Amino acid sequence: MFVAAGVQPTQAQNFFDLLFGGGIKRQGQREFPPEPEKRPAKPVAKISAPSYYTYKVDALVKVKVPQVVAPAGLPDLTLAGASGVRFAEAMPFLSDLDLAAEKDVADAIAAHYATHQDFIWISGYGLNSRAQQALRALAEAGSHGLDPAEYSVDVPQTSFSMDDMVSRQRELARFELALSAKVLRYVRDSVRGRIDPNRLSGYHDFAAKQLDLAKELEKLSRTFDTAVLLESYHPQSDEYLRLRAELEQLSAQAENDIVVDPKLLLKPGGKSAELPKLIALIERKASPEFATKYAVLLALSRGKEEYTPDLVPLIKEAQEAHGLKGDGVVGPRTVQTLAGVSKADRIGKVKVALEQLRWLPSDLGARRVFVNQPAFTATYFENGTERLSMRVVVGQVSNQTSFFQDVIEQIDYNPYWGVPQSIIVNEMLPRLRNDPGYLDRAGYEVTDARGQRIPSSAIDWGQFGGKVPFNVRQSPSEANALGELKILFPNKHAIYMHDTPQKALFQRETRAFSHGCIRLNQPREMAAALLGKDLDYIKSKLAQGHSSEKIPGNIPVYVAYFTAWPNKDGAVEYFPDVYGRDDKVMTAIEKTAAVRASGS
């Protein structure tokens, strides 16, 4: 999950040549000892990347009947709320209560009702306005991308017999606890999300949000505006509000009349039943000039599944007309641009985005950097307004960029590149066994645990099969993998933003090429924005050689993953799921729903 190395000689043909290309020797460099005598090499035990997990949902627990504690100096029978039904007198009717909930919800209910004697949701012999507002909010959970079925409660009948108050007491007491359980589930889901992102994969890294459900239930017991309080638990960012509005609009729309497989990959010479659909959409959206130029070919291609050579110029020009690279290859990006995303897929992406926003702070911050991996963009905000946005390169599928948040701390000018152990073991070690001196020639420094430099050629690399007890770093240079600067926000994933000598990759539509770090298309501009300086200042710092500079203030950075996200104009854009993470989120949500249904 780190950056791929920088370009070395232009004639290099493979990754190793690009990363370590030969023949570079610094002027004045001392001669190193001859290569050591080789011993039988140990098998290489490669360092694996983080993995995806089989999502597990905690079982629901039984809600225990609260043990009501009488206030000091008062007998038990005086325990009455604002209703005509005494809560204490209703407790014996709950001995066979069969109500299950999440453990923290069950604990909060027991804690609250042990010390609070009043009903929350009952007044007199029926539901109060607080309960009515709560029930409406739970029923409208779908507008937040939640499932109303997970918060449903059986509501007592409004009519009852005054001759059977025992049954009424039992019914109201059970409803009281059931509604409290479902409201607290709604609160925890609104604040933290339905699923634990850290159970999805090693790429997800989020600190648990602190939430005292017993205190929240006490707040709910005191408020007369339940609807406003429940709404306040949801994220309050503009992005959340725009995604929620998008979900409402999508729900009212009809499905696309032509739906093309979003995962289509078709090259010239191939065949697909999806091609006629794409051609039909190209014809529908064509400009008058395009339609005239290709009128005959479009007519002959209707219903044609073979991607023949004569269609390649048409596809290329259609791609270019929509701002894509005209390469003639029909992939997910081309399909999405030309055909759009189906209504069902868009709704799914928006629901996933709403869930993922609950993992982040409710307020993302007026000043921040937001990296959206599926969009391959990094955006700087100031006073809540987008000030700078640029293309980025993120991790390849085998070395994915993680999903987490942090605080930006420092800028390194003309940086060293400390090569991570995963690259040393997985990619350097095999070559070092046959050519132990190539790091010396390529301008890399090797040091031991004490920081003493050791010639690469003096090490018997064959004796290491897993962790290598040496540090390797690349010195500042035009060929350095990090380019001329890097922006640090220290984290356990060793991910940061940086420059790169491989500028051509920014012209690609899909930009997943790094070892996990984030390569910036405009690194100087990002550094200047973070420091509140101009580009001349950054240029002057670079001219002074290697140095570091702390960034003033606390600027959060979100290394995020959203396949549906609003642009600066408020319109929600959709992106291919480059790492296939949305399906894993939806699977986890479905598993959670199944567990909840079994306990309802």
Phi, psi and omega in degrees: 000044181229173183294144169287157185285164183283166180290134173257226182301142184294340181278356181298140186249346181229177185300317182296321177294321179296321185280316189236009190336141194279175169086356183276124178222128183286147179294134179082005182289136182286159178284138180264158180298161177295161181298142181289161177293132185277138174250166179307129185280143174283151174298142179280123176260097186296146177275119185277154176283164175306155184242166172268144185256162168278114188294132180241136181253134177294139178292149174287155178243158180286135176282120181280144178295123183301142173268101186290130179254124182287140175300148182303131175089358181242140176287158184304322188289353177271003183284089180231145178267206179279003184259173176277349178263129180278124182299319181297320181291338181277343184302317180301336181280359181253012182298332179253026181301129178242079182230125180245149180203172174299149186302317181293329176291313180299318179296320181294321179296314179299318181293318184292309187285348175286335184239351179243120191269345184273148168295150175265319193251359185240137171224136184065238179238026180207189183283140176267179182294330177299316179292320181298317178295319180297316180298321178295318180297318179295322180292335181263017181300332180300333180290345176258010182080010177266169181257112181304332182298333182282354182234011184285148181224139174287121185266133179299148176295148179287332180262144179202166182266127177292345180278350181231066182288339178297314179296322180294318178300316180298315182296317181289321180295318178294320178296320180304309183288324180295317180292321177299319180296317183286326177293319179293324174299317180297319180296311182295323178292323180292323184276314189248349184094160182286334184240160176268109185299331182290348177271356179281314184191170173286352178275342180267130185215099182226135174288139180294133177284133179282129182211114178266098186293329177297319178293323180292324178293325176295320176300316181295329180288341183259339186281151172251000178236070184301320184299316180295318180295316180295324179293329183291343180285340180284157175306144184250009182288157177299324181297320179295316181297322180290322177293322178295319177295322178297319179298320179296318179294319180297321182298334181267353184270159172275158178292152175304138180286338175234119181243122180255140179306117183294343181261012181300134173226109185228122179251158178309134182098347180274184182215139179200141176290349179278341184299314179302325178295317181295318178298320179297321179289323176299316180295320181296321185266002186293145173288162179304321181294316180295315181299321179291316183298320186248022184305310182295314182296320178297318180296318181287340186266355181298124181083000183275126183262346181273130178272083185277162184303328182292341180273345184300312178300324179296313180296317180300315182291325177295320177298312182295326180295338180252021174080015179259166174286126183279078181257354178079358178266124180268104178239186182305322181293319178295316180299314182297320182288317184276324186253345184077185179248138182299158180301316181299318179293320179296317178298318178298316180296320180293319179297320177296318180297319178297319177297314183293329177295335178288343177282340183263169176302148179302320175250116185288344179108140181292327179241123186194166170241131182236115177259119176252107188298312180299332178275347183056047181225152170234131186232134178255130179246142176222129185055035178076004183246139178293123180251334185204133176220141184212162176285148176225161169251131179243184185295145174290167185302325180280347179222066190290150173282136182285171180243108184197177176230154182202190178235130181287132186241327194204153172241130174254125177265141182045063191282157164280154173248109174281109185290124181292155181303324182299322179283321178302313185283311188284329189238328180275317189304316179303321180285323181299331179295327179265336184219073187297343183265003188290333176294324177298315183291330184270005175085022177264149177253134177245127179230155178268188184296337179270000180087006180278131182285138180231132177300135177303323182291345182269003184254136174274090185292339181293344181280352181252127179249338180233249180295134179260125185278038178225153173259141179235131176220151179260130182287157176302134178187174177295334181270357182301137184299336182266000180069218188264350175198158174223152183243119190257139168220083191313129181208162185291346179272354182054042178255139178207174177260146182199168174284174176204146174281350182269069186292332185297334183295338180290346179275351179284150177286316176259122190236061176249089187227347187275181175270013176130331178286171188250113179270129184262136176286331180231068185295323180296319180296320179294317179298317180297319180296317181294325181273348185070031181244177176259175183293330178297324178296315180297319179299319181292324178294320179294327181289345183270001180091201184289129176197169179229154180215128178286145178266124182290147179079176178250103180255110179289147173236132179249109175269089197249173183216097181229121177273354170228125185202136180286141176275184185294341177270358178095349180283134180280128177253154183239142185228150177299147180275082190301327181256000180068032184276333182300318180300324180290324176294315181296321178298318179295321178296318179296320178296320178297316179298321181295318178296318180294322180295326181290340182255003183274000000 
